[in-house]
Amino acid sequence: MDDLVLRADRAGVCQLTLNRPDKLNALNVDLFRALEAHIADLEAAPAGVVVLRGAGRCFSAGHDLGDIAAGEKLPRPNYQSHVIERLADLPLPVVSAVHGHCYTGALELALAADIILAAESAKFGDTHAKWALTPVWGLSQRLPRRVGTYKAREMMFTCRTYSGRQAETMGLANACVADAEFEAAIDSLASEILANSSFSHAANKRLLTETDGLPQRAGLAHEIYRGEGVGPDMSDRIQEFTRRSTFRQSPS
């Protein structure tokens, strides 16, 4: 089970890789157990940014239908949705890096991220209706917030597949890049995030989560009175910026 989700850490980036490539990274209970263990470690000792991706040909083909047919033995009710919520609630930026298939349950997992980066080869779709199923891992709430309620209805009613470029156009993916540029794009995005304050990332993510759905006046009040203000690294960051500006302006 430990091999079902691989963790690799480098320079503040924690990469979690779904690792059932022979099954197109189909999501079974054991894989969720492995993912939950990594999430628990990140809750105790956060990294700078988490990148969630899939091994082999794709991100994930979705919920393992064989697991469903066999009768899943869950550690507790609604287990997978709880694991996905813990991922979404991590106090740091989470990026889903999607190539190849990302269907249904896999889409629900990818939607837990703050940012979705797609390769051109990505194929997104919600096929719950194809199997007479309904979402229970968050899709009915997260998908409309990404793409709008009527585009979400189109996706859910038609069970169509959408390319990485289409996902970018509809706002499902933040960006789409050529497959040959995918690894470099992941590294570049992670570096941009890491260059900024982890204090601000955690505080801003909390603000966005806690005010989601509030009327504007209530949200503004929340920002003013319940925001976390100045971080411990503010002074050092300003001093470093001032030092660099002075150095650039000084005569050679």
N, C-alpha and C positions, 0 to 999 in steps of 0.2 A: 504493500500500500504506500510506503514511503516514496516509491518511484513514480507514483501516478501524477504528482505535481512536483516539478523540480524547482529548486530555488538557487539562484545565482546572484551574488552581491558584488557590485563593482562601483566604487567612487560614489556612494550614496544612492545608487539605483538598485532596487530589488526586483529582479526579474523572476516571475512565477510562470512556469511553462506547463500547460496541461499536457500530459505525457501518456496518451494511449494512441499513438499514431497508427497502429494496426487497426484500430476501431474508429479512426477519424476523430479521436479525442472525444468520443461520445461520453456524456456525463452520467456516471453511475454513482451509487452511494459511496463506494470506497474512494472514488476520486474526490467527492465532496468532503469526506473525512480528512483526506490529505490536505485539501485546500484550507479547511477550517484550522488545522494545526498550524499552518503557515500564517494565517490571519491572526491567530492567537499570539504568535511570536511577535508579529508586527504591532499588535496592540500594546504589548509589553515594552517593546523597543522599536519605535517607528524608524523607518528608513527615510530617505529624502523624497523618493518617488517610487511608486510600484508600477511595473509594466506587466500586464497579464497577456499571455499569448499562447499559441498552440504549437506543438511539435509536429514536424512532418508536413503534410500537404495542406493543412487547414487549421483555423482557430478551433472549431468544434462543429461537428455535424448536429449537435443538439442532445437532448435527453435520450439516454439509451433506451430504445423501445423494447429491447430484449429484457432489460432490467424491469421495466414496467410490466411486461407480460408475465414475468416470473414472480411478480409480487414483491415489491421492494420492502426490505426490512429496515425501517428508519430508526435511528437512535432516539428520536423524539418526534412528535407531530410537527409537520411543516418544516422539517429539518433543512432542506435545501434552501428554502426562502430565508430562513434565519441566517444561514451561512452567507448568502448573497447580501443580506442587509448588513452584516458585520463588515463585509468587504466595502460596501458603499459608505459605511460610517467611519472608516479609518480616518484619523486626523491628519491626512497627508494626501497629496494628489495621486490619483489612480488613473492609469492609462490602459485602455484595451487596444492592443495592436492586432488588427484582424487581417488575416489573409485566407483565401479559400473560403470554405463553408462557414457560415455563422447563422444557424437556423434555430428558431423557436427557443428552446431552453438555453441554447448557447447565446442567442440574442439577448435573452433576459439577463444572463450573466454579464455579457459585454456592456449592457446598459447600466450596470452598477458603477461603471467607471465615470470619472469626471470628464474624460476626453476619450473619444474613439478615433484612432488613426487607422485608416484603411489602405490596403494595397489595392491596385487595380484588379487583382484577381479575386478580391473579396466578393462573396455572394451572400447577401442578407435576405432573410425571409422569416415570416411567422406562419407556421403550418399547423397551429393548434386545430383549426377548423377542419383540416384534411383528415385528422384522426379522431374527430368528435371529442376534442379536449378543450379546456379553457385554461388561461394562464393562472398560475398560482405563485410564480416567482417574481412578480413585479411588472410584467410587461404592460398590463392595462393602465398602469400609472406612469411608468417611465417613458414608454414609447410616445404617447401623445405630448408629453412635455418636451420631447426632442423634435418631433416632426409636425406637431399640430394634430388636433383630434381627428380631422377628416382624412388626412394622409394615413394616420394610424388605422382608421377604419378601412381604408382601401387595402392596406397591407394585411390586416387581420381577416377581411372578408374574401379577398382574392387568393391569398396564399402565394402571391407572386414572389419571384426572386428578383432582387435589385443588385446591380453591380456596385463596385466601390465608388465609381464616379457618380452614379445615381444617388447613392447614400450621401455623398458629399453635397450634392445639389439640394437634396431635401433636408439637410441639416442633421441627418442621422449620424454621419461621420463628420468630425471637425475638419478633416483633410483627407485627401486621397493622393497617393503617390504611385509612381511606376514600381513594379515589383523589384526591379534592379536597384531602386533607391530606397527600398523599405527599411533595411537595417540602418542605413545612414540617417533616415528621417526619424526613426525611433531614438537613436542616440542624440540627434540634434534637439528634439523636443525635450527629452529628459534633461539635457544640459541647460536649456533655457529655463526650465522650472527650477533646477537645482541652484542656479545663479541667484535666486531670490530667497527671501527669508522664510524658513520653515515655520517660524512663529506666525507670520502673516498668512501662509498657506492654510494652517490649521484654523486660525481665527476666521479667515474669510470663508472657508468651507463651512464652518459652523454657522456663520451668519446667513449664508445662502440657504442652508438646510433649514434652519429655524424660522426663517421668514418666508419660505416657499408657500405660496397660496395666501399670504396675508394681504389685506388691503394696503395700499401704498403708505398711508399715514401711520398705520400700525407698524409696518416694516421700517419706516424712517425712525420711529420712536425706539424700536428694538435696536437699530443700528447705533443710535446715539447713547442710549442708556444701558445697553447690554453688550455692546461691542467691547473688545478687549484692549483697544488703545495701542499704546506704544510697546514694542517688543524689546527684549534685552539686547538685541544686536543693532538697534537703530543708531546709536551713537557711533559705533565702529563703522557701520556702513556709510554714514554721512562723512565721517573723517576720511575714509578711504576714497570716496568720491571726490572730496575736496583736494586730497593729496594728488590724485591723478589729474584733476583739472589744472591744478597749479603747475604740475610737471609738464603738461602739454602746452601750457601758455608761456612757460619760461623760455627766454632766448637760448638758442643753441650755441 
